[in-house]
Amino acid sequence: MVYQRTVNVAEGVTVTREGNTLAVKGKKGELKKEFKHPRVGIAVEGKQIKISTNSESRKDWAIVGTWEALINDMIIGIEKGYTYTLKLIYTHFPITVKVVGNEIHMMNYLGEKAPRVAKITGDAKVNPQKESITVTGADKYAVGQTAASIEKLGKNKRGKDTRIFQDGAYITEKARVG
């Protein structure tokens, strides 16, 4: 064993490994992620997860560190959850945001008649208010991607001066735990 990193599992969280898939279960639900690499391995031993490689390559060491961070994010997400907060900015036309099924509809953006639509990624939950939008969930990737999709809805201002027309939804808090 040339290089090894250890991740401690929090109380109330269980981790199981089935082949290349790691499943993390806790009070916020369950997350599954596939970890597959020919020179990097994962072992679940009680309340510890050991990620190791026999290679002396720095690229393999980097993968070990990346997997350690991903597993830590999964454990924190299952235990406490992640929250992104976006603020709605508008001057002339009040923006309204609604959740319809698995989509987010931004209406009346710069006076447009048709709503702008973004997908909700994974199990993220979107809670729109009058002046802000809150995105919560256990999966850090899904919550972040959903928040980025909402923010991107207001980026296309073709033919408008972006210094003047600053309407849209902007991320004000990123990946806050809890």
N, C-alpha and C positions, 0 to 999 in steps of 0.2 A: 504494500500500500504506500504509494508515493505521496498522495495528497488526499486529505479527508476533512470534511466539515460536518458539524453536528447541529441539528435543529431540535430544540426541546419542544415537546408538545404540551400545551396548556391543560389545566384541569378542566374536565367536562368536554374535552375534544378527543375523538378517537380517530386514529389513522389506520387504514388498511391498504394493502398492496395486492393487486391482482394482475399478474404479468407486468406490463409496463405502465399500468394505470394506478395512480395514487388517489384514494378516496378519503376525504376529510369530512367528518360528521360532527355536528355540534348543535347548539341551541338555535342558530340562525339557518339551519338546513344542512345541505350536503354539497360539496364541490368535488368534481372529478377532473383530473388532468393527466394527460399521457406524457411520460418522461421516457424518451427512447434515444439511446446513443450507444454505439458499439464499445466505447472505452470508458464510459461512466456508469456507475451502478448505484442503486438505492437499496438500503436495508432498513426495515422497521424493527426496532428492538425496544419493546416496552413503551416508555414515554419519550423515546429519542428516535430520530430519523438520521441515519448516517449516509452521507453522499460521498462517494470516493472514486478515485481513479488510480490506476497503476501507471499511467502515462506520465512522462515528464514534460509533455507539451504544454505550453502556456495557454493554448486555445482550449485544451481539455480542462485545465484549472479554471479558466474563465467560465466554462459551462457548469462546473461544480458550484461556483459562486452564484451564477444565475439561477440554478435550480434551488439553491439555498434561499435566495430572496423570494422566488416564486412560492415555495412551500411556506415560508414565513408569512407572506401575504395571504395565502389560503387560510392559515391558522388564525391570523388576526381577523380576517373577514368573517369566518365562521363564528368566532368568539364575540367580536364587537361590531362588525359591519363597517362599511365605508359610506361617506356622505359627500356629495358635491353640491355646491350652492351656486346658482346662476342668478344674475340680476337682469331684469328686463329694463331696457333703456329705450325711451321713445319721446319725441317732442310734439309732433303734429297729430299723428294717428296712434291711438292707444292700441297696443298689441294685446291680443288675448291668446292664451295657450290652453288647449284641451287635449286630454288623453283619450284616443278612440281606439279601443282594442289594443293592438301591439304597436301603435303609432302615436306620434305627437303631432298635433296640428297647430301651427302658428298662423293666426288669422289677423287680417288688417295690417299686415306689415307694410309700411310706407304706403298705405291706402290700397294695396292690391286686393282684388276681388277673390282670387283663388287662394286657398290656404297653402302654406309651405309645409311639407310632410317629412318627418324623420322617423326612422325605426327605433324601437326600444330593443337594445341588445340584451340577450340572456334573461335573467330573472331580476333585472333592475326595476325599481319602482319609482315612478315619477309623480311628484306632488306639486302641481302648479298653483301658485297664489297670484294675487293681483300684481305685485311688484317683483316677485322672485319665483324660482323653480328649484325644488329640492329633488335630487336623484340619490336614492339609497339602495343598498344591496350588499350581499356577502362577497360577490366576485368583483375584485378591484378593476379588472379589465372591462367587464360589462358595464359597470357604473361609469367609468371614465370614458368609454366609447359612446355611451348614451349621452353624457354631458357634452362631449365634443360634437356629436351629431346635432344636438340642439343649438349649440353655439354656431355651427356652420350654416344653419338656416338663415342667419342674418348677415352672412358675409358677402353674398352676391348683390352688389349695388351697381349694376351695370349702368353707365351713363350718369352716375351721381358722384358728386365730390365727397369722398369718404371723410374729409376733414369737417364737413358740415353735417352730412347725414350719418350720424353715429348710432342710429337705431339698431336694436338687436338684443340678443341674450348673450351676456358675457359671464364667464366663469369667475367667481369671486373667491371661492374656497375650494381647494382641491384635496380630494382623498382624505378628508378628516375622519379620524377613527371615532366611532360611537354614534 
